[in-house]
Amino acid sequence: MGSIQSCKSAIGYLSPGERDGCHSCANVREVQHGLPASRFRYPGHQCGLHGFMVAATGICNKHTPKGQKGSAA
């Protein structure tokens, strides 16, 4: 059957960080959540086109790969 890695390669498996998503969009903004004075702040992603919070692995039909800002994919 082969190793897990060779099986994943054979089926074209991509992890969330390797495929397109909001994390790789030219329009995403990195934002911080939590109270400004709090040490419990954490990063998040906001859609620069629509202004709402998005999941890093989410994607929409206006996804634009980083480096191509201004053109929809």
DSSP file (Angstrom, degrees, kcal/mol; ACC not computed):
  #  RESIDUE AA STRUCTURE BP1 BP2  ACC     N-H-->O    O-->H-N    N-H-->O    O-->H-N    TCO  KAPPA ALPHA  PHI   PSI    X-CA   Y-CA   Z-CA
    1    1 A M              0   0    0      0, 0.0     2,-0.1     0, 0.0     0, 0.0   0.000 360.0 360.0 360.0 -32.9    0.0    0.0    0.0
    2    2 A G        -     0   0    0      4,-0.1     2,-0.1     5,-0.0     0, 0.0  -0.261 360.0 -44.8  98.2 173.7    2.9    2.4    0.6
    3    3 A S     >  -     0   0    0      1,-0.1     4,-2.3    -2,-0.1     5,-0.2  -0.326  52.7-111.2 -75.8 162.3    3.6    5.1    3.1
    4    4 A I  H  > S+     0   0    0      1,-0.2     4,-2.7     2,-0.2     5,-0.2   0.912 119.7  53.7 -58.3 -42.2    1.0    7.7    4.1
    5    5 A Q  H  > S+     0   0    0      1,-0.2     4,-2.2     2,-0.2    -1,-0.2   0.904 109.1  46.9 -61.6 -42.3    3.0   10.3    2.4
    6    6 A S  H  > S+     0   0    0      2,-0.2     4,-2.2     1,-0.2    -1,-0.2   0.867 112.3  50.7 -69.8 -34.6    3.1    8.4   -0.9
    7    7 A C  H  X S+     0   0    0     -4,-2.3     4,-1.6     2,-0.2    -2,-0.2   0.928 110.9  48.4 -65.7 -44.6   -0.6    7.7   -0.7
    8    8 A K  H  X>S+     0   0    0     -4,-2.7     5,-2.5     1,-0.2     4,-0.6   0.904 112.2  49.5 -61.5 -41.1   -1.3   11.4   -0.1
    9    9 A S  H ><5S+     0   0    0     -4,-2.2     3,-0.8     1,-0.2    -1,-0.2   0.905 107.9  54.0 -63.7 -41.4    0.9   12.3   -3.0
   10   10 A A  H 3<5S+     0   0    0     -4,-2.2    -1,-0.2     1,-0.2    -2,-0.2   0.815 112.9  42.1 -64.7 -31.5   -0.8    9.8   -5.3
   11   11 A I  H 3<5S-     0   0    0     -4,-1.6    -1,-0.2    -3,-0.1    -2,-0.2   0.451 112.9-114.6 -96.4  -0.1   -4.3   11.3   -4.6
   12   12 A G  T <<5 -     0   0    0     -3,-0.8    -3,-0.2    -4,-0.6    -4,-0.1   0.785  47.5-177.8  75.5  26.9   -3.2   14.9   -4.8
   13   13 A Y      < -     0   0    0     -5,-2.5     2,-0.4    -6,-0.2    -1,-0.2  -0.339   6.3-172.0 -61.8 135.7   -3.9   15.6   -1.1
   14   14 A L        -     0   0    0     -2,-0.0     5,-0.1     3,-0.0    -1,-0.0  -0.999  18.1-133.1-128.5 133.8   -3.3   19.2    0.0
   15   15 A S    >>  -     0   0    0     -2,-0.4     3,-1.7     1,-0.1     4,-1.0  -0.363  37.8 -97.8 -75.2 164.7   -3.5   20.4    3.6
   16   16 A P  T 34 S+     0   0    0      0, 0.0     3,-0.5     0, 0.0    -1,-0.1   0.845 125.2  53.8 -54.4 -35.3   -5.4   23.6    4.3
   17   17 A G  T 34 S+     0   0    0      1,-0.2     4,-0.1     6,-0.0    -3,-0.0   0.675 107.4  51.8 -73.1 -16.2   -2.2   25.6    4.3
   18   18 A E  T <4 S+     0   0    0     -3,-1.7     2,-0.2     2,-0.1    -1,-0.2   0.615 102.9  64.2 -95.7 -14.9   -1.3   24.3    0.9
   19   19 A R  S  < S-     0   0    0     -4,-1.0     5,-0.1    -3,-0.5    -4,-0.0  -0.663  97.8 -78.5-107.9 165.9   -4.5   25.1   -1.0
   20   20 A D        +     0   0    0     -2,-0.2     2,-0.3     3,-0.1    -1,-0.1  -0.238  65.8 132.2 -60.1 146.9   -6.2   28.4   -1.7
   21   21 A G  S >  S-     0   0    0     -4,-0.1     3,-1.8    -3,-0.1    38,-0.2  -0.957  73.0 -71.3-176.0 178.7   -8.1   30.0    1.1
   22   22 A C  G >  S+     0   0    0     36,-2.6     3,-1.6    33,-0.4     6,-0.2   0.834 124.5  66.0 -56.8 -32.0   -8.6   33.4    2.8
   23   23 A H  G 3  S+     0   0    0     33,-2.5    -1,-0.3     1,-0.3    34,-0.1   0.764 107.6  39.8 -61.9 -24.5   -5.1   32.9    4.3
   24   24 A S  G <  S+     0   0    0     -3,-1.8    42,-1.6    32,-0.3     2,-0.3   0.164  92.1 114.1-111.0  17.3   -3.6   33.2    0.8
   25   25 A C  B X   -A   65   0A   0     -3,-1.6     3,-1.0    40,-0.2    38,-0.1  -0.682  65.5-137.6 -92.4 142.5   -5.9   36.0   -0.6
   26   26 A A  T 3  S+     0   0    0     38,-3.6    -1,-0.1    -2,-0.3    43,-0.1   0.706 103.2  55.2 -66.7 -20.0   -4.5   39.4   -1.5
   27   27 A N  T 3  S+     0   0    0     37,-0.3    21,-1.6     2,-0.1    -1,-0.2   0.500  81.0 110.0 -94.9  -4.4   -7.6   41.0    0.2
   28   28 A V  E <   -B   47   0B   0     -3,-1.0     2,-0.4    -6,-0.2    19,-0.2  -0.431  52.2-154.1 -75.2 146.4   -7.3   39.4    3.6
   29   29 A R  E     -B   46   0B   0     17,-2.7    17,-2.5    -2,-0.1     2,-0.5  -0.973  12.7-133.6-118.6 134.3   -6.3   41.5    6.6
   30   30 A E  E     +B   45   0B   0     -2,-0.4     2,-0.3    15,-0.2    15,-0.2  -0.761  34.8 178.3 -83.1 127.4   -4.6   40.2    9.7
   31   31 A V  E     -B   44   0B   0     13,-2.2    13,-2.5    -2,-0.5     2,-0.4  -0.890  25.6-125.2-129.2 160.0   -6.4   41.6   12.8
   32   32 A Q  E     -B   43   0B   0     -2,-0.3     2,-0.3    11,-0.2     9,-0.0  -0.889  21.4-156.7-107.1 136.4   -6.0   41.1   16.6
   33   33 A H  E     +B   42   0B   0      9,-2.9     9,-1.2    -2,-0.4     2,-0.1  -0.705  48.9  52.9-105.9 160.6   -8.9   40.0   18.8
   34   34 A G  S    S-     0   0    0     -2,-0.3     7,-0.1     7,-0.2    -2,-0.1  -0.317  96.4 -39.8 104.7 171.8   -9.3   40.6   22.5
   35   35 A L    >   -     0   0    0      5,-0.2     3,-1.7     1,-0.1     5,-0.1  -0.468  54.0-123.7 -71.5 140.3   -9.2   43.7   24.7
   36   36 A P  T 3  S+     0   0    0      0, 0.0    -1,-0.1     0, 0.0     5,-0.1   0.848 111.8  42.8 -53.7 -38.0   -6.5   46.2   23.7
   37   37 A A  T 3  S+     0   0    0      3,-0.0     2,-0.2     2,-0.0     4,-0.1   0.485  95.8 104.1 -87.7  -2.0   -4.9   46.1   27.2
   38   38 A S    <   -     0   0    0     -3,-1.7     3,-0.1     1,-0.1     0, 0.0  -0.508  63.8-148.8 -83.4 146.0   -5.2   42.3   27.5
   39   39 A R  S    S+     0   0    0      1,-0.2     2,-1.0    -2,-0.2    -1,-0.1   0.511  88.5  82.4 -84.8  -5.0   -2.3   39.9   27.2
   40   40 A F        +     0   0    0     -5,-0.1     2,-0.3     2,-0.0    -5,-0.2  -0.513  61.9 139.1 -98.1  64.1   -4.9   37.4   25.8
   41   41 A R        -     0   0    0     -2,-1.0    -7,-0.2    -3,-0.1    -9,-0.0  -0.815  28.5-172.8-106.2 149.0   -4.9   38.7   22.3
   42   42 A Y  E     -B   33   0B   0     -9,-1.2    -9,-2.9    -2,-0.3     2,-0.1  -0.988  24.1-106.9-142.8 150.1   -5.0   36.4   19.3
   43   43 A P  E     +B   32   0B   0      0, 0.0     2,-0.3     0, 0.0   -11,-0.2  -0.363  37.7 170.1 -77.1 155.2   -4.8   36.9   15.5
   44   44 A G  E     -B   31   0B   0    -13,-2.5   -13,-2.2    -2,-0.1     2,-0.4  -0.889  29.0-110.6-149.1 179.7   -7.7   36.6   13.1
   45   45 A H  E     -BC  30  54B   0      9,-0.6     9,-2.4    -2,-0.3     2,-0.4  -0.967  22.7-170.5-124.2 136.4   -8.5   37.2    9.5
   46   46 A Q  E     -BC  29  53B   0    -17,-2.5   -17,-2.7    -2,-0.4     2,-0.4  -0.982  29.4-116.1-125.5 137.4  -10.9   39.8    8.1
   47   47 A C  E  >  -B   28   0B   0      5,-2.9     4,-2.2    -2,-0.4   -19,-0.2  -0.590  18.4-156.7 -71.1 123.0  -12.1   40.1    4.5
   48   48 A G  T  4 S+     0   0    0    -21,-1.6    -1,-0.2    -2,-0.4   -20,-0.1   0.663  90.9  50.2 -75.0 -16.4  -10.8   43.3    3.0
   49   49 A L  T  4 S+     0   0    0      3,-0.1    -1,-0.2   -22,-0.1   -21,-0.1   0.858 127.4  17.9 -86.0 -39.5  -13.5   43.4    0.4
   50   50 A H  T  4 S-     0   0    0      2,-0.2    -2,-0.2     0, 0.0     3,-0.1   0.571  92.9-128.5-115.6 -13.1  -16.5   42.9    2.7
   51   51 A G     <  +     0   0    0     -4,-2.2     2,-0.2     1,-0.2    -3,-0.1   0.469  64.2 118.6  84.0   2.4  -15.3   43.7    6.2
   52   52 A F  S    S-     0   0    0      1,-0.1    -5,-2.9    -5,-0.0    -1,-0.2  -0.649  70.4 -95.1-102.7 162.3  -16.4   40.5    8.1
   53   53 A M  E     -C   46   0B   0     -7,-0.2     2,-0.3    -2,-0.2    -7,-0.3  -0.462  44.7-170.9 -72.0 142.7  -14.3   38.0    9.9
   54   54 A V  E     -C   45   0B   0     -9,-2.4    -9,-0.6    -2,-0.1     2,-0.3  -0.916  26.1-108.0-132.3 157.9  -13.3   34.9    7.9
   55   55 A A    >   -     0   0    0     -2,-0.3     3,-1.7     1,-0.1   -33,-0.4  -0.643  29.9-123.7 -81.2 143.8  -11.7   31.5    8.6
   56   56 A A  T 3  S+     0   0    0     -2,-0.3   -33,-2.5     1,-0.3   -32,-0.3   0.832 113.6  46.4 -56.3 -33.0   -8.2   31.2    7.2
   57   57 A T  T 3  S+     0   0    0    -36,-0.2    -1,-0.3   -35,-0.2     2,-0.0   0.398  92.1 104.2 -94.0   2.8   -9.3   28.1    5.3
   58   58 A G    <   -     0   0    0     -3,-1.7   -36,-2.6   -37,-0.1     2,-0.3  -0.269  49.5-171.6 -73.7 169.2  -12.5   29.7    3.9
   59   59 A I        -     0   0    0    -38,-0.2     2,-0.3   -37,-0.1    -2,-0.0  -0.976   8.7-166.4-159.5 150.9  -12.7   30.8    0.3
   60   60 A C    >   -     0   0    0     -2,-0.3     3,-1.5   -39,-0.0   -39,-0.0  -0.804  42.6 -96.1-132.4 177.0  -15.1   32.8   -1.9
   61   61 A N  T 3  S+     0   0    0      1,-0.3     0, 0.0    -2,-0.3     0, 0.0   0.477 120.0  60.3 -77.0   0.4  -15.5   33.4   -5.6
   62   62 A K  T 3  S+     0   0    0     11,-0.1    -1,-0.3    10,-0.1     2,-0.0   0.178  72.5 144.3-107.4  15.7  -13.6   36.7   -5.4
   63   63 A H    <   -     0   0    0     -3,-1.5    10,-1.9     9,-0.1   -41,-0.1  -0.329  28.5-170.4 -56.9 129.3  -10.4   35.0   -4.1
   64   64 A T        -     0   0    0      8,-0.2   -38,-3.6     9,-0.1   -37,-0.3  -0.978  23.6-122.0-125.1 115.4   -7.3   36.7   -5.5
   65   65 A P  B >   -A   25   0A   0      0, 0.0     3,-1.9     0, 0.0   -40,-0.2  -0.236  41.6 -91.1 -56.3 142.8   -3.9   35.1   -4.9
   66   66 A K  T 3  S+     0   0    0    -42,-1.6   -40,-0.1     1,-0.3   -41,-0.0  -0.265 116.9  37.1 -54.4 139.4   -1.4   37.3   -3.1
   67   67 A G  T 3  S+     0   0    0     -3,-0.1    -1,-0.3   -41,-0.0   -42,-0.0   0.311 105.0  73.9  96.1  -6.7    0.6   39.3   -5.5
   68   68 A Q    X   +     0   0    0     -3,-1.9     3,-1.7    -4,-0.1    -2,-0.1  -0.106  64.2 168.1-126.4  34.6   -2.4   39.8   -7.9
   69   69 A K  T 3   +     0   0    0      1,-0.2     3,-0.1   -43,-0.1    -3,-0.0  -0.196  62.2  32.7 -55.5 136.0   -4.4   42.4   -5.9
   70   70 A G  T 3  S+     0   0    0      1,-0.2     2,-0.5    -6,-0.0    -1,-0.2   0.212  99.8  87.2 104.3 -14.6   -7.2   43.9   -7.9
   71   71 A S  S <  S-     0   0    0     -3,-1.7     2,-0.2    -6,-0.1    -1,-0.2  -0.972  70.9-132.7-121.4 132.5   -8.1   41.0  -10.1
   72   72 A A              0   0    0     -2,-0.5    -8,-0.2     1,-0.1    -9,-0.1  -0.553 360.0 360.0 -80.0 143.6  -10.6   38.3   -9.1
   73   73 A A              0   0    0    -10,-1.9    -1,-0.1    -2,-0.2   -11,-0.1   0.474 360.0 360.0 -78.6 360.0   -9.6   34.7   -9.6
